[in-house]
Amino acid sequence: MLPDRRLDYLFFDLPVGFAANYTRLDDLYGSDHYPLLGFIEPAAHP
């Protein structure tokens, strides 16, 4: 099993009631790193 080789992360410091997630885009856009796209939204209500 290979170790997690991710180099780039997004960190979120959100108030209570919000959730965050991110995904890696598939195009390098001229960089040597893949861009990350973050999402912030209100947390789901039960």
Buried (B, 14 or more C-beta within 10 A) or exposed (E): EEEEEEEEEEEEEEEEEEEBEBEEEEEEEEEEEBEEEEEEEEEEEE
